[in-house]
């Protein structure tokens, strides 16, 4: 089945979303979410993000911290860079360890922007973002995000935009240290680019096909190029298919896609 698209307007979004995603009606779309019949009925959430400005510097809690606050789960995520303008960057971690008082003060003063570790990125790069990682996505980037299905974000700094910050919760759940997660790099065909307790993500092409996976699992299939077909349902760029592992999938020549599973 094809999952439903949910368009999310953002101040840092874009009005020139690629036409494969449909007519946005001039809206400033920052995110497209792919959901089931109910927004929270699936354990994994797939998003496309389109940025024209930097996102807020933010952090997500882990499961235990989220449940203490009445949420179902925390939020860990993996980013796959589909396109990046020259000089595009991601902020992941801080250039040096910051304690809670230092992080709070830097967030209030704006110094946190200079203390972020801004890394240049290009198409095919991927990064796993554990809960507690202080992070921000820069301008000029198109990416796919695979995450735990939880809408829980604490903003530490937002460049003066008129949106609320969440300093107390954000500082409490932050692990403000340099980013060193080994689940990052540039994609290779068939590589399992993310393996965590919450989800796995693989890059799949028509040359290699889908690796064997345990039956009974659900697969989130996100075409990046070409076309994927299963049981008479086809998916292209702009779609996200939810399929049962073990089902037959046909990849048109030149197809590249991301496949996520629990």
Wavefront OBJ file of the C-alpha trace (Angstrom):
o trace
v 0.000 0.000 0.000
v 0.996 3.618 -0.480
v 1.161 5.668 2.684
v -0.652 8.983 2.885
v 1.248 12.250 2.427
v 0.976 14.850 5.166
v 2.346 18.271 4.161
v 3.915 20.365 6.914
v 4.484 24.102 6.462
v 7.695 25.424 8.021
v 9.314 28.897 8.091
v 12.512 27.295 6.782
v 10.711 25.298 4.058
v 10.523 25.844 0.301
v 7.954 26.858 -2.289
v 9.796 25.017 -5.098
v 9.277 21.413 -4.017
v 10.099 19.051 -6.935
v 7.001 18.413 -9.098
v 7.128 14.649 -8.394
v 5.626 15.416 -4.979
v 2.554 17.119 -6.423
v 1.220 20.654 -6.488
v 1.977 22.414 -3.195
v -0.222 25.411 -4.065
v 2.523 27.907 -3.268
v 2.831 26.705 0.325
v 6.194 26.878 2.103
v 6.606 23.152 2.691
v 9.405 21.994 4.960
v 8.394 18.384 5.551
v 6.304 15.657 3.949
v 5.302 12.877 6.349
v 4.142 9.430 5.229
v 1.435 8.045 7.504
v -1.112 5.257 7.832
v -4.804 5.837 8.421
v -3.947 7.197 11.872
v -0.883 9.416 12.299
v 0.508 7.282 15.147
v -0.431 3.762 14.023
v 3.027 2.856 12.684
v 6.268 2.527 14.691
v 8.422 4.194 11.999
v 7.847 7.585 10.429
v 9.323 8.472 7.026
v 9.793 12.125 6.068
v 11.231 14.158 3.237
v 12.717 17.501 4.337
v 13.339 20.525 2.092
v 15.275 23.451 3.570
v 15.818 27.031 2.442
v 17.091 28.198 5.850
v 18.674 26.578 8.901
v 16.393 24.588 11.174
v 16.418 25.371 14.878
v 19.186 23.934 17.028
v 17.285 21.178 18.803
v 17.368 17.870 20.627
v 15.107 14.830 21.114
v 14.650 12.742 24.286
v 15.195 9.007 24.584
v 12.365 6.583 25.384
v 12.703 6.818 29.164
v 12.851 10.620 29.159
v 9.872 10.883 26.802
v 7.745 8.545 28.919
v 8.530 10.589 32.015
v 6.898 13.466 30.131
v 3.818 11.482 29.116
v 4.938 10.630 25.574
v 4.797 7.163 24.021
v 8.424 7.077 22.942
v 11.519 9.143 22.343
v 12.969 9.949 18.967
v 16.046 8.601 17.255
v 16.473 9.271 13.550
v 18.669 8.707 10.513
v 19.234 11.242 7.731
v 19.997 10.358 4.113
v 21.102 13.308 1.976
v 19.374 13.240 -1.418
v 20.623 16.626 -2.628
v 22.727 19.422 -1.191
v 23.659 22.834 -2.543
v 27.337 23.856 -2.496
v 28.496 24.667 1.055
v 25.451 23.014 2.645
v 26.063 21.852 6.205
v 24.548 19.840 9.047
v 25.136 20.667 12.697
v 25.727 17.502 14.727
v 27.061 17.662 18.245
v 29.116 20.448 19.751
v 32.752 21.274 19.115
v 33.557 20.541 22.763
v 31.634 19.023 25.685
v 29.231 21.464 27.353
v 27.710 21.004 30.798
v 24.093 21.964 31.458
v 24.898 25.496 32.617
v 27.139 26.134 29.603
v 24.539 24.769 27.182
v 21.761 26.872 28.707
v 23.870 30.047 28.638
v 25.020 29.454 25.059
v 21.430 28.834 23.932
v 20.236 32.068 25.542
v 23.091 34.167 24.147
v 23.144 32.603 20.674
v 26.715 31.383 21.127
v 25.402 27.857 20.596
v 25.427 28.530 16.843
v 29.233 28.913 16.894
v 29.640 25.961 19.263
v 27.851 23.553 16.925
v 29.981 21.224 14.812
v 28.845 22.185 11.293
v 29.820 19.459 8.816
v 29.750 19.855 4.997
v 27.477 17.328 3.286
v 26.785 15.973 -0.188
v 24.336 13.599 -1.838
v 24.619 10.046 -0.548
v 25.837 10.991 2.922
v 23.971 9.500 5.860
v 24.028 10.120 9.612
v 22.376 8.376 12.543
v 21.228 10.841 15.215
v 20.865 9.239 18.668
v 18.508 10.781 21.204
v 20.260 13.529 23.158
v 22.360 14.696 20.192
v 22.236 18.467 19.813
v 21.671 19.020 16.096
v 20.455 21.264 13.289
v 19.914 20.901 9.545
v 21.313 23.662 7.369
v 19.892 25.441 4.328
v 19.867 24.064 0.787
v 19.352 20.415 1.680
v 16.894 17.758 0.567
v 16.942 14.658 2.735
v 14.955 11.619 3.765
v 14.564 11.092 7.492
v 13.686 7.723 9.021
v 12.715 8.029 12.689
v 10.825 6.625 15.606
v 7.235 7.751 15.162
v 7.248 10.484 17.803
v 6.671 14.195 17.273
v 8.798 15.423 20.168
v 11.378 18.153 19.589
v 12.928 20.573 22.071
v 14.216 23.780 20.502
v 17.303 25.249 22.146
v 17.894 28.137 19.729
v 15.929 29.425 16.722
v 17.889 32.398 15.280
v 15.346 34.916 16.603
v 12.280 33.359 14.953
v 9.067 33.999 16.933
v 8.617 30.408 18.087
v 8.818 29.094 21.646
v 11.987 27.476 22.957
v 12.071 24.483 25.302
v 15.207 25.229 27.293
v 14.462 23.346 30.495
v 13.467 20.084 28.831
v 16.020 20.531 26.059
v 18.979 21.101 28.361
v 17.908 18.230 30.616
v 17.866 15.640 27.811
v 20.902 16.938 25.871
v 24.224 15.139 25.597
v 26.204 18.147 24.355
v 29.407 16.516 23.113
v 31.137 16.110 19.719
v 29.296 13.801 17.327
v 31.018 10.441 16.899
v 28.321 7.943 15.908
v 29.857 5.344 13.584
v 26.572 4.897 11.714
v 27.536 7.672 9.302
v 29.313 7.840 5.968
v 28.506 7.857 2.260
v 26.284 5.183 0.809
v 27.420 2.051 -0.987
v 25.016 -0.253 -2.829
v 23.355 -2.752 -0.509
v 24.941 -1.290 2.605
v 22.992 -1.428 5.857
v 23.453 2.228 6.716
v 21.540 2.212 9.975
v 21.162 -0.542 12.530
v 19.626 0.389 15.865
v 17.153 -1.107 18.365
v 14.429 0.999 16.712
v 14.885 0.490 12.970
v 17.271 -0.583 10.236
v 17.735 1.279 6.968
v 19.341 0.024 3.762
v 20.181 1.533 0.394
v 18.913 -0.750 -2.379
v 19.388 -0.588 -6.155
v 17.954 -2.469 -9.114
v 21.394 -4.042 -9.625
v 21.533 -5.746 -6.236
v 17.864 -6.058 -5.351
v 16.487 -6.387 -1.858
v 18.517 -8.395 0.669
v 16.691 -11.283 2.312
v 14.804 -10.170 5.404
v 12.818 -12.076 8.049
v 9.242 -12.745 7.004
v 6.532 -10.966 8.925
v 8.387 -7.674 9.124
v 7.004 -4.544 7.493
v 9.133 -2.634 5.007
v 8.981 1.099 4.333
v 10.186 1.544 0.721
v 11.189 5.071 -0.347
v 12.087 5.425 -4.048
v 14.882 7.910 -4.769
v 15.089 7.147 -8.521
v 13.132 4.864 -10.816
v 10.148 2.711 -9.827
v 9.334 -0.107 -7.415
v 6.304 -2.359 -8.009
v 4.707 -4.933 -5.702
v 1.315 -6.639 -6.011
v 0.240 -4.210 -8.705
v 1.141 -1.111 -6.686
v 3.952 1.066 -8.024
v 5.976 3.668 -6.182
v 8.142 6.438 -7.626
v 9.873 9.486 -6.177
v 7.363 11.176 -3.884
v 5.799 7.898 -2.718
v 6.411 5.648 0.266
v 5.251 2.040 0.077
v 4.471 -0.106 3.115
v 5.025 -3.757 2.193
v 5.344 -7.052 4.018
v 8.791 -8.610 3.851
v 8.925 -11.633 1.598
v 6.552 -10.155 -0.965
v 7.740 -9.933 -4.563
v 9.193 -6.567 -5.556
v 10.203 -5.534 -9.043
v 12.760 -2.747 -9.548
v 12.853 -0.852 -12.840
v 16.321 -0.399 -14.308
v 18.227 2.383 -12.596
v 16.067 2.312 -9.459
v 17.535 3.408 -6.134
v 15.555 3.377 -2.918
v 15.787 3.327 0.844
v 14.210 0.418 2.689
v 13.534 0.641 6.410
v 12.364 -2.079 8.758
v 12.175 -2.683 12.488
l 1 2 3 4 5 6 7 8 9 10 11 12 13 14 15 16 17 18 19 20 21 22 23 24 25 26 27 28 29 30 31 32 33 34 35 36 37 38 39 40 41 42 43 44 45 46 47 48 49 50 51 52 53 54 55 56 57 58 59 60 61 62 63 64 65 66 67 68 69 70 71 72 73 74 75 76 77 78 79 80 81 82 83 84 85 86 87 88 89 90 91 92 93 94 95 96 97 98 99 100 101 102 103 104 105 106 107 108 109 110 111 112 113 114 115 116 117 118 119 120 121 122 123 124 125 126 127 128 129 130 131 132 133 134 135 136 137 138 139 140 141 142 143 144 145 146 147 148 149 150 151 152 153 154 155 156 157 158 159 160 161 162 163 164 165 166 167 168 169 170 171 172 173 174 175 176 177 178 179 180 181 182 183 184 185 186 187 188 189 190 191 192 193 194 195 196 197 198 199 200 201 202 203 204 205 206 207 208 209 210 211 212 213 214 215 216 217 218 219 220 221 222 223 224 225 226 227 228 229 230 231 232 233 234 235 236 237 238 239 240 241 242 243 244 245 246 247 248 249 250 251 252 253 254 255 256 257 258 259 260 261 262
